[in-house]
């Protein structure tokens, strides 16, 4: 990292944030939900709400510092011999994520600080009876909180772009398009937040503008999906656990994306707003997207981190349980939403009981799916098969160092001689079967 001390500060801001969050429960908890909409947040459990706000501001500050560190690291500490079109797509994704966090997070922090002032110091930024504007808070909140979805999914997109070419043994299709689409998502993702507010008295012209911008953000996402599918096409696919979770993510995210397109159109969104249709869509994107991508990345990089291989049989059991559990949990929620079941309601009408029971079975299946994963991690870390430096025959730089890597990764600065995804296009194998993508001075 470019600034190790800054990285340490960013890390150590999180424990006190957690303590503040826990402390808020002893004063009644934040009873206004995760959005903290006024006026409810102004009149319920003021001490708890204040502690909650301070916790979120600390976490946001940590995010800002960490993002700044990532941006400077990627821009200034790239290996001199590595051209920009040789930069791993994961780094492009992290760069876009960090820029997005730097732009959007301070806006949420500003809104929460104004809310803090209203609660404790008698100001009236969001008090309608004193001339304040509650809708203004919604704008400040969602300007960050929708990009937060991209903050969670963009790094996973980077993982997908690393896992698929390696396990399909093909060059990534459309490297530049995938790299620039991350930046496009970062840009367009900043102008879509009002689709969360179509029922908040939003004027017609604003609804139209943000409907269009919301549909446009699907374009760079579609570019990525097309690139990944084209990479899989006629590839020599190895159905490892990492690859299975990556393919599972593709199916989940496409389905969730279709739901997102429907919710981005004003008439349909008004019809299903605050129903379980939104819950189903959101979890297909973030659980079926982010969590599947995290699992894929763990199975892919676990050998590099620990020097040992994860058990593939346990990995496939884990995938099957997670895949079917996800569909069984969240697919029926779309039906519940279309039938009118509201979200954030503890009790529901008997007509929704049977579908909710399916969702409950799926949730239990997801809980069970964690068991083989946990067993696999513990057993493999202790006594798994020795991985070697590069068990996947991958081409990116991290696979040219030892497993686990030494401090600073290499004894001398490496020199890049090939692209990160040049499978099948160059003679990159040495006689001993390892990869020759760098020459050490």
C-alpha positions in Angstrom: 0.0 0.0 0.0 1.1 3.5 -0.7 0.3 4.8 2.8 0.7 1.9 5.4 0.0 4.3 8.3 -3.2 5.6 6.6 -4.2 2.0 6.1 -3.7 1.3 9.8 -5.8 4.3 10.7 -8.6 3.2 8.3 -8.6 -0.2 10.0 -8.6 1.0 13.6 -11.5 3.3 13.0 -13.8 0.3 12.7 -13.5 -1.2 16.2 -14.7 2.0 18.0 -17.5 2.2 15.4 -18.6 -1.3 16.3 -18.5 -0.4 20.0 -20.7 2.6 19.4 -23.1 0.5 17.4 -23.3 -2.0 20.2 -23.7 0.7 22.8 -26.7 2.1 20.9 -28.6 -1.0 21.8 -28.4 -0.3 25.5 -30.3 3.0 24.9 -33.1 1.5 22.9 -31.4 1.0 19.5 -31.8 2.9 16.3 -35.6 2.5 15.9 -35.7 4.3 12.6 -34.3 1.5 10.5 -31.1 1.4 8.5 -32.2 4.5 6.5 -32.8 6.6 9.6 -35.4 8.7 7.8 -36.6 11.8 9.6 -38.9 12.7 11.2 -38.9 9.2 12.8 -35.2 9.4 13.5 -35.6 12.8 15.2 -38.1 11.6 17.8 -37.2 8.1 18.8 -34.3 7.1 21.1 -32.1 10.2 20.5 -29.1 8.8 22.4 -29.2 5.6 20.5 -29.7 7.4 17.2 -26.7 9.7 18.0 -24.4 6.7 18.7 -25.6 5.0 15.5 -24.8 8.1 13.5 -21.3 8.4 15.0 -20.7 4.7 14.2 -21.7 5.1 10.6 -19.6 8.3 10.2 -16.5 6.5 11.6 -17.0 3.6 9.2 -17.5 6.1 6.3 -14.3 7.9 7.3 -12.5 4.5 7.2 -13.9 3.9 3.8 -12.7 7.3 2.5 -9.2 6.8 3.8 -9.0 3.2 2.5 -10.3 4.3 -0.9 -7.7 7.1 -1.1 -5.0 4.6 -0.3 -6.2 2.2 -3.1 -6.3 4.9 -5.7 -2.8 6.2 -4.9 -1.4 2.7 -4.7 -2.8 1.6 -8.1 -1.8 4.8 -9.9 1.7 5.2 -8.4 2.9 1.7 -7.4 2.2 -0.2 -10.6 5.2 -2.2 -11.8 7.0 0.1 -14.2 7.2 -2.5 -16.9 3.4 -3.1 -16.8 1.4 -1.2 -19.3 -2.1 0.1 -18.5 -3.6 -2.5 -20.9 -1.7 -5.2 -18.9 -3.2 -4.2 -15.5 -5.3 -7.0 -14.1 -9.0 -6.3 -14.4 -9.4 -6.7 -10.7 -7.3 -3.6 -10.2 -9.5 -1.7 -12.7 -12.5 -2.7 -10.6 -10.9 -1.7 -7.3 -9.9 1.7 -8.9 -13.5 2.4 -10.0 -14.8 1.3 -6.6 -12.4 3.5 -4.7 -13.2 6.6 -6.9 -16.9 6.0 -6.4 -16.5 5.7 -2.6 -14.4 8.9 -2.5 -17.2 10.8 -4.3 -20.3 9.4 -2.7 -19.3 8.6 1.0 -18.8 12.3 2.1 -22.3 13.1 1.0 -23.8 10.5 3.3 -21.5 11.7 6.1 -22.7 15.3 5.6 -26.4 14.2 5.7 -25.8 12.2 8.9 -24.0 15.1 10.6 -26.9 17.4 9.7 -29.3 14.9 11.2 -27.1 14.7 14.3 -27.3 18.5 14.7 -31.1 18.3 14.4 -31.3 15.7 17.1 -28.9 17.3 19.6 -28.4 21.0 18.8 -31.8 22.4 17.9 -31.2 22.9 14.2 -34.0 22.3 11.6 -32.4 20.9 8.5 -34.9 18.1 8.3 -37.7 19.2 10.7 -40.7 20.0 8.5 -42.5 21.9 11.3 -39.6 24.3 11.4 -39.1 24.7 7.7 -36.8 21.8 7.1 -37.1 19.3 4.3 -37.3 15.6 4.9 -36.9 14.7 1.2 -33.5 16.5 1.2 -32.3 13.9 3.6 -33.5 11.1 1.3 -31.5 12.7 -1.6 -28.3 12.9 0.6 -28.9 9.3 1.9 -29.5 7.7 -1.5 -26.8 9.6 -3.3 -24.4 7.3 -1.4 -26.6 4.3 -0.6 -27.4 3.3 -4.2 -23.7 3.6 -5.2 -23.1 1.4 -2.2 -24.5 -1.4 -4.2 -21.8 -0.8 -6.8 -19.2 -0.6 -4.0 -20.2 -4.1 -3.1 -20.5 -5.6 -6.6 -17.6 -3.9 -8.5 -14.8 -5.7 -6.7 -16.7 -9.0 -7.3 -16.8 -8.1 -11.0 -13.1 -7.8 -10.8 -12.9 -11.3 -9.2 -15.0 -12.7 -12.1 -12.6 -11.2 -14.6 -9.7 -13.0 -12.9 -11.4 -16.4 -12.3 -13.1 -17.0 -15.6 -10.1 -16.7 -18.0 -7.9 -18.9 -15.8 -10.4 -21.7 -15.5 -11.7 -21.4 -19.1 -8.1 -21.3 -20.4 -9.0 -18.5 -22.8 -8.0 -14.8 -23.1 -10.6 -12.5 -21.6 -13.0 -11.3 -24.3 -13.0 -7.5 -24.6 -10.3 -6.5 -22.1 -10.6 -2.8 -22.7 -14.4 -2.9 -22.8 -14.5 -4.7 -19.4 -11.9 -2.3 -17.9 -13.7 0.8 -19.1 -17.1 -0.5 -18.2 -16.0 -0.4 -14.5 -15.3 3.3 -14.9 -18.6 3.8 -16.7 -20.5 2.1 -13.9 -18.7 4.4 -11.5 -19.8 7.5 -13.5 -23.4 6.5 -14.3 -23.9 5.0 -10.9 -23.7 8.5 -9.4 -26.8 9.7 -11.3 -29.4 7.0 -10.6 -30.2 7.4 -6.9 -33.7 9.0 -7.3 -35.2 5.7 -8.5 -35.4 4.9 -4.8 -37.6 7.9 -4.3 -40.2 7.6 -7.1 -42.9 7.5 -4.4 -41.6 10.5 -2.5 -43.4 13.1 -4.4 -40.7 13.2 -7.1 -41.7 15.5 -10.1 -42.4 13.9 -13.4 -39.3 15.3 -15.2 -37.1 13.9 -12.5 -38.8 10.5 -12.7 -38.2 10.4 -16.4 -34.5 11.5 -16.1 -33.7 8.9 -13.5 -35.6 6.1 -15.2 -33.4 6.7 -18.3 -30.2 6.9 -16.3 -31.1 3.7 -14.4 -31.6 1.8 -17.6 -28.4 3.2 -19.0 -26.3 1.8 -16.1 -27.4 -1.7 -17.3 -25.3 -1.1 -20.5 -21.8 -1.3 -19.0 -22.9 -4.1 -16.7 -24.2 -6.0 -19.8 -20.8 -5.4 -21.5 -19.1 -7.3 -18.6 -21.6 -10.1 -18.7 -21.2 -10.4 -22.5 -17.4 -10.5 -22.1 -17.5 -13.2 -19.5 -19.9 -15.4 -21.5 -17.8 -14.9 -24.7 -14.8 -15.9 -22.7 -16.5 -19.1 -21.6 -17.6 -19.8 -25.2 -15.6 -22.8 -26.6 -13.2 -22.5 -23.7 -11.5 -25.5 -22.1 -13.5 -25.1 -18.9 -12.3 -26.7 -15.7 -15.3 -27.0 -13.4 -13.5 -26.2 -10.2 -15.3 -24.8 -7.2 -14.1 -21.3 -8.1 -15.5 -21.6 -11.6 -18.8 -23.1 -10.5 -19.4 -20.1 -8.2 -18.4 -17.7 -11.0 -20.9 -19.3 -13.4 -23.5 -19.4 -10.6 -22.9 -15.6 -10.1 -23.5 -15.1 -13.8 -27.0 -16.7 -13.7 -27.9 -15.0 -10.4 -26.8 -11.5 -11.5 -28.6 -11.7 -14.9 -31.8 -12.6 -13.1 -31.3 -9.9 -10.5 -30.4 -7.4 -13.2 -33.7 -8.1 -15.0 -35.5 -7.3 -11.8 -33.4 -4.1 -11.5 -34.5 -3.0 -15.0 -38.1 -3.4 -14.1 -37.7 -1.5 -10.8 -35.9 1.3 -12.7 -39.1 2.1 -14.6 -41.4 4.5 -12.7 -44.8 2.9 -13.2 -43.7 -0.6 -12.2 -41.6 0.7 -9.3 -44.6 2.6 -7.8 -46.6 -0.6 -8.0 -44.1 -2.8 -6.2 -42.3 -0.2 -4.0 -41.6 -1.5 -0.5 -42.8 -5.0 -1.3 -40.9 -8.3 -1.3 -40.3 -7.9 -5.0 -37.6 -5.4 -4.0 -36.2 -7.8 -1.4 -36.0 -10.6 -3.9 -34.3 -8.4 -6.5 -31.8 -6.9 -4.0 -30.7 -10.3 -2.7 -30.3 -11.8 -6.1 -28.0 -9.0 -7.0 -26.1 -8.8 -3.7 -26.2 -12.3 -2.3 -26.3 -14.1 -5.6 -23.7 -11.5 -6.9 -21.4 -10.4 -4.1 -21.4 -13.6 -1.9 -21.1 -16.0 -4.9 -18.2 -13.8 -6.1 -16.5 -13.8 -2.7 -16.8 -17.6 -2.5 -15.3 -17.8 -6.0 -12.4 -15.6 -5.0 -11.7 -17.6 -1.9 -11.6 -20.9 -3.8 -9.4 -19.3 -6.4 -6.9 -17.5 -4.1 -6.9 -19.7 -1.0 -3.9 -21.7 -2.4 -2.0 -18.5 -2.8 -2.8 -17.2 0.6 -2.2 -20.4 2.5 0.0 -22.6 0.3 -2.7 -25.4 0.4 -5.5 -26.5 -1.8 -9.2 -26.5 -0.7 -11.0 -29.9 -1.1 -12.9 -29.8 -4.4 -15.5 -32.3 -3.3 -16.5 -30.2 -0.3 -16.4 -27.2 -2.6 -18.9 -28.7 -5.0 -21.2 -29.7 -2.1 -21.0 -26.1 -0.9 -21.9 -24.8 -4.3 -24.9 -27.0 -4.9 -26.4 -26.2 -1.5 -25.7 -22.5 -1.9 -27.1 -22.4 -5.5 -30.4 -24.1 -4.8 -30.7 -22.4 -1.4 -30.4 -19.0 -3.0 -33.1 -19.7 -5.6 -35.4 -21.3 -3.1 -35.1 -18.3 -0.7 -35.3 -15.3 -3.0 -37.2 -16.4 -6.2 -40.5 -16.8 -4.4 -40.1 -13.3 -2.9 -40.8 -11.8 -6.4 -44.2 -13.6 -6.3 -44.9 -12.3 -2.8 -44.1 -8.7 -3.9 -46.3 -8.9 -7.0 -49.1 -10.2 -4.7 -48.6 -7.1 -2.5 -46.8 -8.4 0.6 -45.0 -5.4 2.1 -41.4 -5.6 3.4 -40.3 -4.7 6.9 -43.5 -6.1 8.4 -43.2 -8.9 10.9 -46.7 -10.3 10.5 -48.2 -11.2 7.2 -51.6 -12.3 5.9 -52.3 -16.1 5.8 -52.5 -16.0 2.0 -48.7 -15.5 1.9 -47.9 -18.3 4.3 -47.1 -21.1 1.9 -44.7 -19.0 -0.2 -43.0 -17.8 2.9 -42.5 -21.4 4.0 -40.6 -22.0 0.8 -38.4 -19.0 1.5 -37.8 -20.3 5.0 -36.7 -23.8 3.7 -34.3 -22.0 1.3 -32.9 -19.9 4.2 -32.3 -23.1 6.2 -30.5 -24.6 3.2 -28.3 -21.6 2.9 -27.4 -21.9 6.6 -26.6 -25.6 6.1 -24.4 -24.7 3.1 -22.0 -22.8 5.4 -21.1 -26.1 7.2 -19.2 -27.8 4.4 -17.4 -24.6 3.6 -16.3 -24.1 7.2 -15.1 -27.7 7.5 -13.3 -27.3 4.2 -11.5 -24.1 5.2 -10.4 -25.6 8.6 -9.3 -29.0 7.3 -7.5 -27.7 4.2 -5.7 -24.9 6.1 -4.3 -27.5 8.5 -3.6 -30.5 6.3 -4.7 -29.8 2.7 -2.7 -30.8 -0.3 0.3 -28.6 -1.0 -0.6 -26.1 -3.7 2.7 -25.1 -5.1 3.3 -21.6 -6.4 0.8 -21.7 -9.3 -1.7 -24.6 -9.1 -4.0 -23.0 -11.7 -1.3 -22.1 -14.3 -2.5 -18.5 -14.1 -0.7 -15.6 -15.7 -1.2 -12.6 -13.4 1.7 -11.5 -11.2 0.6 -12.8 -7.9 1.0 -16.4 -9.1 4.7 -15.8 -9.9 5.6 -15.5 -6.2 5.6 -18.2 -3.5 2.5 -19.6 -1.8 2.0 -18.0 0.7 3.9 -14.9 -0.6 7.0 -13.6 1.2 7.0 -10.1 2.6 6.9 -7.5 -0.2 6.0 -10.4 -2.6 9.3 -10.6 -4.5 12.9 -10.3 -3.6 13.5 -8.1 -6.6 11.2 -6.0 -8.8 9.6 -8.2 -11.5 9.5 -7.3 -15.2 6.3 -8.0 -17.0 6.7 -9.6 -20.4 3.2 -10.9 -21.2 -0.4 -9.9 -20.8 -2.4 -11.1 -17.8 -4.8 -13.2 -19.8 -2.7 -14.4 -22.8 -3.9 -18.0 -22.5 -3.3 -19.9 -25.8 -1.8 -16.8 -27.5 1.9 -17.1 -26.4 4.3 -19.9 -25.4 4.2 -19.1 -21.7 5.2 -22.6 -20.4 8.7 -23.4 -19.3 10.0 -26.9 -19.4 9.1 -27.4 -15.7 5.5 -26.5 -16.3 5.6 -23.2 -14.5 4.7 -19.8 -16.0 7.3 -17.5 -17.5 5.5 -14.1 -17.5 8.1 -12.3 -15.5 11.9 -12.1 -15.5 13.6 -11.4 -12.2 16.5 -9.0 -12.4 
